[in-house]
């Protein structure tokens, strides 16, 4: 693994050196002749060092200096400059010194680059460029005995260095800002997904808890029926069958409890014993939106709330609203809308569920809440159980409320309106 990383860094260093050497051929000559060249190679080298922090700056500077020296010497030979190999190497060795010094000075500030303001970073890079140029001039003075530049030429040289480094740091800042925005969008997307996952998971915890309560009641009722049959006129076979059902329901309840414990731990939040009305309607919409999607229906859900308070009776309310909303989903053919509303008036809390389906026939209104009555059949012509609305009626009666049906609603289909005394639902603070 370590050798692979070292090999990768070596390849990156050689790539930086090669690109810098080629970029150095795009140059500006501020002075007469070819005594000193201000080339784009230094800009490319600075940009590479800013973007590739994983590289060892000193080694990169040394490698780049050597490659630039060899590249320019090879170019002299190809172009037929008339210089000997020794003269060509002597002429370009100052460029090698420039990149070595540049890499060394960048290494000094490497750990502080991210702390610099872009303007400060440009000024520091310009200073490093000037110092590196000084060392290049000193090398030329020693090796080639070149004359010093005049003051106006030094001023021009410094202006070019400032412009070049600020241009490079500007490009670097633009790239950094773009990368930051990309990372921010990715982080926002991950956060949105996690929040959606957490919200959905929290909702499933509530529904699972509701199911456990239902199983508990069924288990108790089944066992009570078993006891009555055992003591009465029921046969031993019937008693045994009911006992088997009770045992199976008990196992389902235990499994659900284990799942609930795992989900609660995974969600890392407490499933408390109360819930606001807004949360109940939210879970109702979420679950039935999934149900509509499963049935391949395009349904728009609309929620209107003018009253919201906390209740500890969220499970029966959730059952009630879920049954009414699921029925609305089932009666809509293909595409439609469902409107849920909650409001308070004269001490009563009203819940309405209206759909854009075909409505309800008046002849069916009297039998609508009777157990076993249904108008829904599957593709094979098998009728539904017809216990959903009777269950809704029983829940409403448990709260001392009432339910009415409007066969035609403003949305076009039927509308169910539930009225419950607010005192039966509102949790005392």
C-alpha positions as CSV (number, residue, x, y, z in Angstrom):
1,X,0.0,0.0,0.0
2,X,2.8,2.4,1.0
3,X,4.7,1.7,-2.2
4,X,1.6,2.3,-4.3
5,X,1.1,5.7,-2.7
6,X,4.8,6.6,-3.2
7,X,4.6,5.5,-6.9
8,X,1.4,7.6,-7.4
9,X,3.0,10.7,-5.9
10,X,6.1,10.2,-8.0
11,X,4.0,10.1,-11.1
12,X,2.1,13.3,-10.0
13,X,5.4,15.1,-9.4
14,X,6.7,14.2,-12.8
15,X,3.4,15.3,-14.4
16,X,3.6,18.7,-12.6
17,X,7.2,19.1,-13.7
18,X,6.5,18.2,-17.4
19,X,3.4,20.5,-17.6
20,X,5.3,23.3,-16.0
21,X,8.3,22.9,-18.4
22,X,5.9,23.1,-21.4
23,X,4.0,26.1,-19.9
24,X,7.3,27.8,-19.5
25,X,7.7,28.1,-23.2
26,X,4.7,30.5,-23.2
27,X,6.7,33.5,-22.0
28,X,6.9,37.3,-21.8
29,X,10.3,38.9,-22.4
30,X,10.3,42.3,-20.6
31,X,14.0,42.9,-21.5
32,X,16.0,43.0,-24.7
33,X,17.3,39.6,-25.7
34,X,16.8,36.4,-23.9
35,X,18.6,37.2,-20.7
36,X,15.6,36.6,-18.4
37,X,12.3,35.1,-19.2
38,X,9.0,35.7,-17.4
39,X,7.1,32.6,-18.4
40,X,3.7,31.0,-17.6
41,X,5.5,28.1,-16.1
42,X,5.7,29.7,-12.7
43,X,1.9,30.4,-12.8
44,X,1.3,26.8,-13.7
45,X,3.7,25.6,-11.0
46,X,2.0,27.8,-8.3
47,X,-1.5,26.6,-9.3
48,X,-0.4,22.9,-9.1
49,X,1.1,23.5,-5.6
50,X,-2.1,25.2,-4.4
51,X,-4.4,22.4,-5.8
52,X,-2.2,19.4,-5.0
53,X,-1.4,19.8,-1.3
54,X,-0.6,16.2,-0.9
55,X,2.7,16.6,-2.9
56,X,6.0,17.2,-1.0
57,X,6.7,20.8,-2.1
58,X,10.5,20.6,-1.8
59,X,10.8,17.4,-3.8
60,X,8.4,18.8,-6.3
61,X,10.4,22.0,-6.7
62,X,13.6,20.0,-7.2
63,X,12.1,17.7,-9.7
64,X,10.5,20.5,-11.6
65,X,13.7,22.5,-11.7
66,X,15.6,19.5,-13.1
67,X,13.0,18.8,-15.7
68,X,12.8,22.4,-16.8
69,X,16.6,22.5,-17.1
70,X,16.7,19.3,-19.2
71,X,13.6,20.4,-21.3
72,X,15.1,23.8,-22.2
73,X,18.5,22.3,-23.0
74,X,16.8,19.8,-25.3
75,X,14.9,22.6,-26.9
76,X,18.1,24.5,-27.6
77,X,19.5,21.4,-29.3
78,X,16.4,20.9,-31.4
79,X,16.2,24.6,-32.4
80,X,20.0,24.6,-33.2
81,X,20.9,27.6,-31.0
82,X,24.6,27.0,-31.7
83,X,25.4,26.6,-27.9
84,X,27.3,23.7,-26.6
85,X,25.7,21.4,-24.1
86,X,27.7,23.0,-21.3
87,X,26.7,26.5,-22.4
88,X,23.0,25.5,-22.7
89,X,23.1,23.9,-19.2
90,X,24.8,27.0,-17.7
91,X,22.3,29.3,-19.5
92,X,19.2,27.5,-18.0
93,X,20.5,26.4,-14.6
94,X,19.2,29.7,-13.1
95,X,15.6,28.5,-14.0
96,X,16.3,25.3,-12.1
97,X,17.2,27.4,-9.1
98,X,14.0,29.5,-9.4
99,X,11.7,26.4,-9.1
100,X,13.8,24.9,-6.3
101,X,13.6,28.1,-4.3
102,X,9.9,28.6,-5.1
103,X,9.1,25.1,-3.9
104,X,11.1,25.6,-0.7
105,X,9.4,28.9,0.1
106,X,5.9,27.4,-0.6
107,X,6.8,24.6,1.8
108,X,7.3,27.2,4.5
109,X,3.8,28.6,4.2
110,X,2.1,25.3,3.2
111,X,0.3,24.7,6.5
112,X,-1.0,28.3,6.6
113,X,-2.3,28.6,3.0
114,X,-5.9,27.9,4.1
115,X,-5.7,30.6,6.7
116,X,-4.8,33.3,4.2
117,X,-7.3,35.6,2.7
118,X,-7.2,35.4,-1.1
119,X,-5.7,38.9,-1.3
120,X,-3.1,38.0,1.3
121,X,-2.3,34.8,-0.4
122,X,-1.7,36.6,-3.7
123,X,0.6,39.1,-1.9
124,X,2.6,36.2,-0.2
125,X,2.8,34.3,-3.5
126,X,4.0,37.5,-5.3
127,X,6.7,37.9,-2.6
128,X,7.8,34.3,-3.1
129,X,7.9,34.9,-6.8
130,X,10.1,37.9,-6.4
131,X,12.5,36.2,-4.0
132,X,12.8,33.2,-6.4
133,X,13.5,35.7,-9.2
134,X,16.2,37.3,-7.1
135,X,17.8,33.9,-6.6
136,X,17.6,33.3,-10.4
137,X,19.2,36.6,-11.1
138,X,21.9,35.9,-8.5
139,X,22.6,32.6,-10.1
140,X,22.9,34.3,-13.6
141,X,25.2,36.8,-12.1
142,X,27.5,34.1,-10.7
143,X,27.3,31.7,-13.6
144,X,27.1,34.0,-16.6
145,X,28.4,37.3,-15.0
146,X,25.2,39.1,-16.2
147,X,24.8,42.8,-15.6
148,X,22.2,44.0,-13.1
149,X,18.9,45.4,-14.2
150,X,18.0,49.1,-14.1
151,X,15.5,50.4,-11.6
152,X,12.6,50.8,-14.1
153,X,13.2,47.2,-15.2
154,X,13.0,46.0,-11.6
155,X,9.7,47.9,-11.2
156,X,8.3,46.2,-14.3
157,X,9.5,42.8,-13.1
158,X,7.7,43.2,-9.8
159,X,4.5,44.4,-11.5
160,X,4.5,41.3,-13.7
161,X,5.1,39.1,-10.7
162,X,2.1,40.7,-8.8
163,X,-0.2,40.4,-11.8
164,X,0.9,36.8,-12.5
165,X,0.5,35.5,-8.9
166,X,-2.8,37.4,-8.4
167,X,-4.1,35.9,-11.6
168,X,-3.1,32.4,-10.4
169,X,-4.5,32.7,-6.9
170,X,-7.7,34.1,-8.4
171,X,-8.0,31.0,-10.5
172,X,-7.3,28.9,-7.5
173,X,-9.9,30.7,-5.4
174,X,-12.5,30.3,-8.1
175,X,-11.8,26.5,-8.2
176,X,-11.9,26.3,-4.4
177,X,-15.2,28.1,-4.3
178,X,-16.7,25.8,-6.9
179,X,-15.5,22.7,-5.1
180,X,-16.9,24.2,-1.8
181,X,-20.3,24.7,-3.4
182,X,-20.3,21.2,-4.8
183,X,-19.4,19.8,-1.4
184,X,-22.1,22.0,0.2
185,X,-24.7,20.7,-2.3
186,X,-23.6,17.1,-1.7
187,X,-23.8,17.7,2.1
188,X,-27.3,19.3,1.8
189,X,-28.4,16.3,-0.3
190,X,-27.1,13.8,2.3
191,X,-28.7,15.8,5.1
192,X,-32.0,15.9,3.2
193,X,-31.8,12.1,2.7
194,X,-30.9,11.5,6.3
195,X,-33.8,13.7,7.5
196,X,-36.2,12.0,5.2
197,X,-34.9,8.6,6.4
198,X,-35.2,9.6,10.0
199,X,-38.7,11.1,9.5
200,X,-39.9,8.0,7.6
201,X,-38.4,5.7,10.2
202,X,-40.0,7.7,13.0
203,X,-43.3,7.3,11.3
204,X,-42.9,3.6,10.9
205,X,-42.1,3.3,14.6
206,X,-45.5,4.9,15.4
207,X,-47.3,2.6,13.0
208,X,-45.6,-0.4,14.4
209,X,-46.5,0.6,17.9
210,X,-50.1,1.0,16.8
211,X,-50.0,-2.5,15.3
212,X,-48.6,-3.9,18.6
213,X,-51.5,-2.4,20.4
214,X,-54.0,-3.9,18.0
215,X,-52.3,-7.3,18.3
216,X,-52.5,-7.0,22.1
217,X,-56.3,-6.4,22.0
218,X,-56.8,-9.2,19.5
219,X,-54.8,-11.6,21.7
220,X,-56.8,-10.7,24.8
221,X,-60.1,-11.0,23.0
222,X,-59.1,-14.3,21.4
223,X,-58.1,-15.8,24.7
224,X,-61.3,-14.6,26.3
225,X,-63.2,-16.3,23.6
226,X,-61.2,-19.5,24.2
227,X,-62.1,-19.4,27.9
228,X,-65.8,-18.9,27.1
229,X,-65.9,-21.7,24.6
230,X,-64.0,-23.9,27.0
231,X,-66.5,-23.3,29.7
232,X,-69.6,-23.3,27.5
233,X,-71.1,-25.2,24.7
234,X,-68.2,-25.0,22.3
235,X,-66.5,-28.1,21.2
236,X,-62.9,-29.0,22.2
237,X,-61.8,-28.7,18.6
238,X,-63.2,-25.1,18.4
239,X,-61.5,-24.2,21.6
240,X,-58.2,-25.6,20.4
241,X,-58.4,-23.6,17.2
242,X,-59.0,-20.4,19.0
243,X,-56.1,-21.2,21.3
244,X,-53.8,-21.7,18.3
245,X,-54.9,-18.3,16.9
246,X,-54.1,-16.7,20.2
247,X,-50.7,-18.3,20.4
248,X,-49.9,-17.2,16.8
249,X,-51.0,-13.6,17.5
250,X,-48.9,-13.7,20.6
251,X,-45.8,-14.7,18.6
252,X,-46.5,-11.9,16.1
253,X,-46.8,-9.4,18.9
254,X,-43.4,-10.5,20.4
255,X,-41.7,-10.3,17.0
256,X,-43.2,-6.8,16.5
257,X,-42.0,-5.8,19.9
258,X,-38.4,-6.9,19.1
259,X,-38.6,-4.9,15.8
260,X,-39.9,-1.9,17.6
261,X,-37.0,-2.0,20.0
262,X,-34.6,-2.1,17.2
263,X,-36.2,0.7,15.3
264,X,-36.4,2.9,18.3
265,X,-32.7,2.3,18.9
266,X,-31.9,3.0,15.3
267,X,-33.9,6.2,15.2
268,X,-32.1,7.3,18.4
269,X,-35.1,9.1,19.7
270,X,-37.9,8.4,22.2
271,X,-41.4,7.4,21.0
272,X,-43.3,9.3,23.6
273,X,-46.9,8.9,24.6
274,X,-48.3,12.0,22.9
275,X,-48.4,13.7,19.5
276,X,-49.6,16.9,18.0
277,X,-52.6,16.8,15.6
278,X,-50.3,18.2,12.9
279,X,-48.0,15.1,13.3
280,X,-51.0,12.8,13.0
281,X,-52.1,14.4,9.8
282,X,-48.5,14.4,8.5
283,X,-48.1,10.6,9.1
284,X,-51.5,10.0,7.5
285,X,-50.5,11.8,4.4
286,X,-47.1,10.2,4.2
287,X,-48.4,6.6,4.6
288,X,-51.2,7.0,2.1
289,X,-49.0,8.8,-0.4
290,X,-46.9,5.6,-0.4
291,X,-50.1,3.5,-0.7
292,X,-51.2,5.6,-3.7
293,X,-47.8,5.1,-5.3
294,X,-48.1,1.4,-4.7
295,X,-51.5,1.4,-6.5
296,X,-49.9,3.4,-9.3
297,X,-52.2,6.4,-8.7
298,X,-51.3,10.1,-9.0
299,X,-53.0,11.7,-6.0
300,X,-52.4,15.2,-4.6
301,X,-52.8,15.5,-0.8
302,X,-53.8,18.8,0.7
303,X,-53.9,19.6,4.5
304,X,-55.6,22.5,6.1
305,X,-55.2,23.1,9.8
306,X,-56.5,26.0,11.9
307,X,-56.1,24.3,15.3
308,X,-53.2,22.2,16.6
309,X,-52.7,20.7,20.1
310,X,-51.1,17.7,21.7
311,X,-53.1,14.5,22.3
312,X,-52.2,11.2,23.9
313,X,-54.9,9.5,21.8
314,X,-52.9,9.6,18.7
315,X,-53.2,5.8,18.0
316,X,-57.0,5.7,17.6
317,X,-57.0,9.0,15.8
318,X,-54.3,7.7,13.4
319,X,-56.4,4.6,12.9
320,X,-59.5,6.7,12.2
321,X,-57.9,9.1,9.7
322,X,-55.8,6.4,8.1
323,X,-58.9,4.3,7.3
324,X,-60.8,7.2,5.9
325,X,-57.9,8.4,3.8
326,X,-57.0,4.9,2.5
327,X,-60.7,4.5,1.4
328,X,-60.4,7.8,-0.4
329,X,-57.2,6.6,-2.2
330,X,-58.9,3.4,-3.2
331,X,-62.0,5.0,-4.7
332,X,-60.0,7.5,-6.9
333,X,-59.4,6.1,-10.4
334,X,-56.0,6.9,-11.7
335,X,-55.6,10.6,-10.8
336,X,-57.2,12.9,-8.2
337,X,-56.9,14.7,-5.0
338,X,-57.6,14.3,-1.3
339,X,-58.2,17.1,1.2
340,X,-57.7,16.7,4.9
341,X,-58.8,19.4,7.3
342,X,-58.7,19.8,11.1
343,X,-60.2,22.7,13.0
344,X,-62.0,23.6,16.3
345,X,-65.5,25.1,16.8
346,X,-67.6,25.4,19.9
347,X,-65.6,22.9,21.9
348,X,-65.5,20.3,19.2
349,X,-62.6,19.2,17.0
350,X,-63.6,18.5,13.4
351,X,-61.7,16.2,11.0
352,X,-62.8,16.1,7.4
353,X,-61.5,13.8,4.6
354,X,-62.8,14.7,1.1
355,X,-61.8,13.1,-2.1
356,X,-62.4,13.7,-5.9
357,X,-63.7,10.2,-6.5
358,X,-67.1,9.1,-7.8
359,X,-68.9,9.8,-4.5
360,X,-71.3,7.5,-2.6
361,X,-74.7,6.3,-3.8
362,X,-77.5,7.6,-1.5
363,X,-78.9,4.0,-1.3
364,X,-75.7,2.9,0.4
365,X,-75.6,5.6,3.1
366,X,-77.7,3.6,5.6
367,X,-75.6,0.5,5.4
368,X,-72.2,2.3,5.0
369,X,-71.0,1.7,8.6
370,X,-72.4,-1.8,9.0
371,X,-69.8,-4.5,9.5
372,X,-69.3,-6.5,6.3
373,X,-70.9,-4.0,4.0
374,X,-68.6,-3.0,1.1
375,X,-68.7,-1.7,-2.4
376,X,-65.0,-2.6,-3.1
377,X,-64.1,-5.7,-5.0
378,X,-60.6,-6.8,-6.2
379,X,-59.8,-7.8,-9.8
380,X,-61.0,-11.4,-9.2
381,X,-64.4,-10.1,-7.9
382,X,-63.7,-10.9,-4.2
383,X,-65.2,-8.4,-1.9
384,X,-63.3,-6.5,0.8
385,X,-63.9,-7.3,4.5
386,X,-66.1,-4.2,5.0
387,X,-64.9,-3.6,8.6
388,X,-62.9,-0.4,8.1
389,X,-65.8,2.1,8.4
390,X,-67.4,0.2,11.2
391,X,-64.1,0.4,13.0
392,X,-64.0,4.1,12.3
393,X,-67.6,4.5,13.7
394,X,-66.6,2.6,16.9
395,X,-63.6,4.8,17.5
396,X,-65.7,7.9,17.0
397,X,-68.3,6.5,19.5
398,X,-65.5,5.8,22.0
399,X,-64.6,9.5,22.0
400,X,-68.3,10.4,22.4
401,X,-68.3,12.0,19.0
402,X,-70.2,11.6,15.7
403,X,-69.5,11.1,12.1
404,X,-71.5,12.2,9.0
405,X,-71.1,11.5,5.3
406,X,-71.7,13.9,2.5
407,X,-72.1,11.8,-0.6
408,X,-70.9,14.7,-2.8
409,X,-68.1,17.0,-1.6
410,X,-66.7,20.3,-2.9
411,X,-63.9,18.2,-4.4
412,X,-66.3,16.1,-6.4
413,X,-66.3,12.9,-4.4
414,X,-67.5,12.0,-0.9
415,X,-66.6,13.8,2.3
416,X,-66.5,12.3,5.8
417,X,-66.7,14.7,8.7
418,X,-65.8,13.6,12.3
419,X,-66.8,15.6,15.3
420,X,-65.1,14.9,18.7
421,X,-65.2,16.8,21.9
422,X,-61.9,18.6,22.2
423,X,-61.7,17.8,25.9
424,X,-61.6,14.1,25.0
425,X,-58.5,14.6,22.8
426,X,-56.6,17.5,24.2
427,X,-53.8,16.6,26.6
428,X,-53.8,18.6,29.8
429,X,-50.6,20.6,30.3
